[in-house]
Amino acid sequence: MLVKLTPHVSLIERLQRGRLTPLKGSTTTGIVSPWSDGKLDSLVWTDILGIDHAPVTRSEAMSVPAIAAARNRIVQIADRPLRALNGSTDVTTESPWLYRTDVDETAWERTARILDDWIFYPWSLLLVAREGETMAGTSFQKIADAQHVPYDRWDIDDEGRMTVDGDVIPEGGYLLLRGPFDGLLSVARDTIRAAKSLERAWATRVRNPTPTIILEEREEGSFTKKEAKAYVKAVSDATRDPDGAVIFAPHKVNLRLEGDAAVNVLTEARNAVRIDIANFLNLNASALDGAKPQASLTYETQQTETQELQDRMAFWTAPLEYRLSQDDAVPSGVRVRFDFASSTPAQTGTPTED
């Protein structure tokens, strides 16, 4: 049976004042969870499960440039307003919670956080406060306000009840939002681990940006082990020096420079990761490029950006549109859609004055 949510309005007020505990980023670390971003928890799970089986956290995933770029690309959707439509009539003003909030979190932040959850996890959660008349055909009151709940602060208990920080949320006091897939932390763990290893290798290579240097003895026994280690260190230090382009090599040393094969392999591997992440998230790999050739930059941004948002991004927008169109979110017969009409139109010819 649905309740009227007076207790839940208090819960949202507590969330607004920051009184729900433990807050994300607080010093409370008593719960060891595979989904926690805490470094200590990560070490615990790595020790228990082994490095190849330990869960990957969101903060680890976001340290991968391709994932950060994809996340930032997808979250741009939050800039598009949500509209409530009854047939061809715009009835958005009858559900003002779609475009405004009474708490510190803006409507943009709320949508962005939902999309962020879906990138990494299967679900997202909104707390809702209801008031006023009951919507036709349901026992739900209209939603007056809604606020996103961080993923690690909500759970479903053994009795199937929704809880936030251990508080049971009454039926009708929340909207559970199912994402378009199971999230990167579930389906792309191996790719994320490989990308992390690749970034470490890349950072190491950048510390020694010159081609690989091989030091060979011209005659066996020319160097003692101690002398060899000292000379290798001296050459390594010289390559990081501003004047490292000049190196002295004694006659007994044959100094050989390898090509940039290692750099090429790392570059190709990083590009492969970018393509993999784009495939997981249903994006064009070109959308994750840090830079495009100047010749194609103008064409790609002007001609394809709007179309990509409307077509490719439907993978992300449709689940939210259809979920918010359910009768527990808006009155029966009303559908919710993103408004892309404000997208900058592609320029197809020479600009002319009106």
C-alpha positions as CSV (number, residue, x, y, z in Angstrom):
1,M,0.0,0.0,0.0
2,L,1.3,3.4,-0.9
3,V,1.9,6.0,1.8
4,K,1.5,9.8,1.4
5,L,5.2,10.4,1.8
6,T,5.2,12.9,4.6
7,P,8.1,10.9,6.2
8,H,9.8,10.9,2.9
9,V,9.7,14.7,2.5
10,S,11.7,14.8,5.7
11,L,14.2,12.4,4.2
12,I,14.7,14.7,1.2
13,E,15.2,17.6,3.5
14,R,17.8,15.7,5.4
15,L,19.6,14.8,2.2
16,Q,19.5,18.5,1.2
17,R,21.1,19.5,4.6
18,G,23.7,16.8,4.2
19,R,22.5,14.8,7.2
20,L,22.2,11.4,5.6
21,T,25.3,9.4,6.6
22,P,27.8,8.2,5.6
23,L,28.2,11.0,3.0
24,K,30.2,10.2,-0.1
25,G,33.8,11.1,0.7
26,S,33.3,11.1,4.5
27,T,35.8,9.5,6.8
28,T,33.5,6.6,7.6
29,T,35.2,3.5,6.3
30,G,33.6,0.7,8.3
31,I,32.0,-1.0,5.4
32,V,34.3,-3.0,3.0
33,S,32.5,-3.1,-0.3
34,P,33.7,-4.2,-3.8
35,W,31.9,-1.1,-5.1
36,S,33.7,1.4,-2.8
37,D,36.2,3.8,-4.3
38,G,38.3,3.7,-1.1
39,K,41.9,2.7,-1.6
40,L,41.9,0.5,1.5
41,D,38.8,-1.4,0.4
42,S,40.4,-1.9,-3.0
43,L,43.5,-3.4,-1.4
44,V,41.3,-5.7,0.8
45,W,39.4,-7.0,-2.2
46,T,42.6,-7.4,-4.3
47,D,44.1,-9.4,-1.5
48,I,41.0,-11.6,-1.1
49,L,40.2,-12.2,-4.8
50,G,43.5,-11.6,-6.6
51,I,44.3,-8.7,-9.0
52,D,42.5,-10.4,-11.9
53,H,39.2,-10.9,-10.1
54,A,39.0,-7.8,-7.8
55,P,36.1,-5.5,-8.7
56,V,37.0,-2.3,-10.6
57,T,35.8,1.0,-9.0
58,R,34.4,4.0,-10.8
59,S,37.4,6.2,-9.8
60,E,39.8,3.7,-11.3
61,A,37.7,3.6,-14.5
62,M,37.6,7.4,-14.7
63,S,41.4,7.5,-14.7
64,V,41.3,6.0,-18.1
65,P,41.3,8.9,-20.6
66,A,38.9,7.1,-23.1
67,I,36.4,6.4,-20.4
68,A,36.6,10.0,-19.1
69,A,36.0,11.3,-22.6
70,A,33.1,9.0,-23.2
71,R,31.5,9.9,-19.9
72,N,31.8,13.6,-20.6
73,R,30.3,13.1,-24.0
74,I,27.3,11.2,-22.8
75,V,26.6,13.6,-19.9
76,Q,26.2,16.4,-22.4
77,I,22.7,15.0,-22.9
78,A,21.8,16.6,-19.5
79,D,21.7,20.0,-21.2
80,R,18.7,18.9,-23.2
81,P,15.4,19.8,-21.4
82,L,12.8,17.1,-20.6
83,R,9.3,17.8,-22.0
84,A,6.0,16.2,-20.9
85,L,3.7,15.7,-23.8
86,N,0.0,14.6,-23.9
87,G,-0.6,13.8,-27.5
88,S,0.8,16.9,-29.3
89,T,0.2,19.2,-26.3
90,D,3.2,20.3,-24.2
91,V,2.1,19.8,-20.5
92,T,5.6,20.1,-19.0
93,T,4.4,22.9,-16.6
94,E,2.1,20.3,-15.0
95,S,5.2,18.4,-13.9
96,P,7.6,21.1,-12.9
97,W,10.0,18.7,-11.2
98,L,11.2,17.7,-14.7
99,Y,13.0,21.0,-15.1
100,R,13.5,22.4,-11.6
101,T,14.2,21.3,-8.0
102,D,13.8,22.6,-4.5
103,V,17.1,21.3,-3.3
104,D,20.7,22.1,-4.0
105,E,21.0,19.7,-6.9
106,T,19.9,21.2,-10.2
107,A,17.9,19.4,-12.8
108,W,21.0,19.3,-15.0
109,E,23.0,17.7,-12.2
110,R,20.3,15.2,-11.5
111,T,20.1,14.0,-15.2
112,A,23.9,14.0,-15.4
113,R,24.2,11.8,-12.3
114,I,21.6,9.3,-13.6
115,L,23.6,9.0,-16.9
116,D,26.8,8.7,-14.9
117,D,25.4,5.8,-12.9
118,W,24.3,4.1,-16.1
119,I,27.7,4.3,-17.6
120,F,29.2,2.3,-14.7
121,Y,26.3,0.5,-13.1
122,P,23.0,-1.2,-14.1
123,W,20.7,1.1,-12.1
124,S,20.2,4.6,-10.8
125,L,17.8,5.9,-8.0
126,L,15.8,9.0,-7.4
127,L,14.2,9.9,-4.2
128,V,10.8,11.6,-4.8
129,A,8.5,13.7,-2.7
130,R,4.8,13.6,-3.6
131,E,2.0,16.0,-2.7
132,G,-1.3,17.2,-4.0
133,E,-3.9,15.3,-6.0
134,T,-3.7,11.6,-6.8
135,M,-2.9,11.0,-10.5
136,A,-5.8,9.5,-12.4
137,G,-5.8,5.7,-12.6
138,T,-3.2,5.3,-9.9
139,S,-2.9,5.7,-6.1
140,F,0.2,7.9,-6.6
141,Q,0.2,11.6,-5.8
142,K,2.0,13.8,-8.2
143,I,5.8,14.2,-7.8
144,A,6.7,17.5,-6.3
145,D,10.5,17.1,-6.3
146,A,13.1,14.4,-7.1
147,Q,16.8,14.0,-6.2
148,H,19.4,11.6,-7.2
149,V,20.9,9.2,-4.7
150,P,24.6,8.2,-5.0
151,Y,24.9,4.5,-6.0
152,D,26.8,3.4,-2.9
153,R,24.2,4.9,-0.5
154,W,21.2,2.8,-1.5
155,D,20.4,-0.9,-1.3
156,I,17.6,-3.4,-1.3
157,D,17.2,-5.4,1.9
158,D,16.4,-9.1,2.3
159,E,12.7,-8.2,2.4
160,G,12.9,-6.4,-1.0
161,R,12.5,-2.9,0.5
162,M,14.5,0.0,-0.8
163,T,16.8,1.6,1.7
164,V,19.0,4.7,1.7
165,D,21.7,4.8,4.3
166,G,19.8,2.1,6.1
167,D,16.5,4.0,6.2
168,V,13.6,2.1,4.5
169,I,12.0,4.2,1.7
170,P,8.2,3.8,1.5
171,E,6.7,2.5,-1.7
172,G,6.2,5.4,-4.0
173,G,9.0,7.3,-2.4
174,Y,11.5,6.5,-5.1
175,L,12.0,5.9,-8.8
176,L,14.3,3.0,-9.7
177,L,15.8,3.6,-13.1
178,R,17.1,0.7,-15.2
179,G,20.0,1.6,-17.5
180,P,20.5,0.4,-21.0
181,F,23.2,-2.2,-20.1
182,D,25.0,-3.6,-17.0
183,G,27.6,-0.9,-16.8
184,L,31.3,-0.7,-17.5
185,L,32.3,-2.0,-14.1
186,S,30.5,-5.3,-14.9
187,V,31.1,-5.9,-18.6
188,A,34.4,-4.1,-19.2
189,R,36.5,-5.1,-16.2
190,D,39.2,-6.7,-18.3
191,T,39.3,-3.8,-20.7
192,I,39.6,-1.3,-17.8
193,R,42.4,-3.3,-16.1
194,A,44.3,-3.5,-19.5
195,A,43.8,0.2,-20.0
196,K,45.2,0.9,-16.5
197,S,48.3,-1.2,-17.2
198,L,48.7,0.5,-20.6
199,E,48.6,4.0,-19.0
200,R,51.3,2.9,-16.5
201,A,53.4,1.7,-19.4
202,W,52.8,4.9,-21.3
203,A,53.8,7.0,-18.3
204,T,57.0,5.0,-17.9
205,R,57.8,5.4,-21.6
206,V,57.2,9.2,-21.4
207,R,59.7,9.4,-18.6
208,N,62.3,8.2,-21.1
209,P,61.0,9.6,-24.4
210,T,64.1,8.8,-26.4
211,P,64.3,5.6,-28.3
212,T,65.3,2.5,-26.3
213,I,69.1,2.6,-25.7
214,I,71.0,-0.7,-25.7
215,L,74.5,-0.6,-24.2
216,E,76.7,-3.5,-25.3
217,E,80.2,-4.4,-24.3
218,R,82.6,-4.5,-27.3
219,E,84.7,-7.1,-25.5
220,E,83.4,-9.5,-22.8
221,G,84.5,-8.5,-19.3
222,S,85.1,-4.8,-20.1
223,F,82.7,-3.8,-17.3
224,T,82.2,-5.2,-13.8
225,K,78.6,-5.6,-12.7
226,K,78.9,-2.5,-10.5
227,E,80.4,-0.4,-13.3
228,A,77.7,-1.5,-15.7
229,K,74.9,-0.5,-13.3
230,A,76.5,2.9,-12.7
231,Y,76.9,3.5,-16.5
232,V,73.3,2.5,-17.2
233,K,72.1,4.8,-14.5
234,A,74.2,7.7,-15.9
235,V,72.8,7.2,-19.4
236,S,69.2,7.0,-18.0
237,D,69.7,10.2,-16.1
238,A,71.2,11.9,-19.2
239,T,68.2,11.1,-21.3
240,R,65.9,13.0,-18.9
241,D,68.3,16.0,-18.8
242,P,67.5,19.0,-20.9
243,D,70.9,18.4,-22.6
244,G,70.4,14.7,-22.8
245,A,70.7,14.6,-26.6
246,V,74.5,14.5,-26.1
247,I,75.9,11.4,-24.5
248,F,79.5,10.3,-24.2
249,A,80.1,6.6,-25.0
250,P,83.6,5.2,-24.3
251,H,85.2,3.0,-26.9
252,K,84.5,-0.2,-24.9
253,V,80.7,0.5,-25.1
254,N,78.7,0.0,-28.3
255,L,75.6,2.3,-27.9
256,R,72.7,1.2,-30.1
257,L,69.4,3.0,-30.4
258,E,66.2,1.0,-31.1
259,G,63.4,2.5,-33.2
260,D,60.1,3.8,-31.9
261,A,58.4,0.4,-32.2
262,A,57.5,0.4,-28.5
263,V,55.9,3.8,-28.8
264,N,54.0,2.7,-31.8
265,V,52.7,-0.4,-30.0
266,L,51.5,1.7,-27.1
267,T,49.8,4.2,-29.3
268,E,48.0,1.5,-31.2
269,A,47.0,-0.2,-28.0
270,R,45.6,3.1,-26.6
271,N,43.6,3.6,-29.8
272,A,42.3,0.0,-29.4
273,V,41.1,0.8,-25.9
274,R,39.4,3.9,-27.2
275,I,37.5,1.8,-29.8
276,D,36.6,-0.8,-27.2
277,I,35.2,1.7,-24.8
278,A,33.2,3.4,-27.6
279,N,31.7,0.0,-28.6
280,F,30.7,-0.7,-25.0
281,L,29.0,2.6,-24.7
282,N,27.5,2.7,-28.2
283,L,29.5,5.8,-29.3
284,N,31.4,6.5,-32.5
285,A,35.1,6.1,-31.7
286,S,35.7,9.4,-33.4
287,A,33.7,11.1,-30.6
288,L,36.4,10.2,-28.2
289,D,39.3,11.6,-30.2
290,G,41.3,14.2,-28.4
291,A,41.9,16.0,-31.7
292,K,40.8,15.6,-35.3
293,P,42.7,16.6,-38.4
294,Q,41.9,20.3,-39.2
295,A,40.6,19.4,-42.6
296,S,37.8,17.3,-41.2
297,L,37.2,19.0,-37.9
298,T,34.7,21.6,-39.1
299,Y,32.8,19.2,-41.3
300,E,32.5,16.5,-38.5
301,T,31.4,18.9,-35.7
302,Q,28.9,20.8,-37.8
303,Q,27.4,18.0,-39.9
304,T,27.3,15.1,-37.5
305,E,27.1,16.4,-33.9
306,T,23.3,16.9,-33.9
307,Q,22.6,13.7,-35.7
308,E,24.8,11.7,-33.3
309,L,23.0,13.1,-30.3
310,Q,19.6,12.1,-31.7
311,D,20.6,8.7,-33.2
312,R,23.5,7.2,-31.3
313,M,22.5,8.8,-28.0
314,A,19.0,7.3,-28.2
315,F,20.7,4.3,-26.5
316,W,21.0,6.5,-23.4
317,T,18.0,8.8,-23.8
318,A,15.3,6.3,-24.6
319,P,15.5,4.3,-21.3
320,L,15.1,7.5,-19.3
321,E,12.3,8.8,-21.5
322,Y,10.3,5.6,-21.2
323,R,10.9,5.2,-17.5
324,L,9.8,8.7,-16.7
325,S,6.7,8.2,-18.8
326,Q,5.5,5.5,-16.5
327,D,2.4,6.2,-14.4
328,D,4.3,6.5,-11.1
329,A,6.3,9.4,-12.6
330,V,3.8,11.4,-14.6
331,P,0.0,11.2,-15.1
332,S,-1.4,8.4,-17.3
333,G,-1.3,9.2,-21.0
334,V,1.6,11.6,-20.6
335,R,5.0,10.8,-22.2
336,V,8.4,12.3,-21.4
337,R,10.9,13.1,-24.1
338,F,14.2,15.0,-24.4
339,D,13.9,18.2,-26.4
340,F,16.6,18.3,-29.1
341,A,15.0,21.2,-31.0
342,S,17.5,23.6,-29.4
343,S,20.4,21.7,-31.0
344,T,22.5,24.0,-33.3
345,P,21.4,23.2,-36.9
346,A,24.0,22.0,-39.3
347,Q,25.2,24.6,-41.7
348,T,24.6,23.3,-45.3
349,G,25.4,26.4,-47.3
350,T,26.8,29.9,-47.4
351,P,25.3,32.0,-44.6
352,T,22.9,34.6,-45.8
353,E,21.2,37.6,-44.1
354,D,17.5,37.5,-43.5
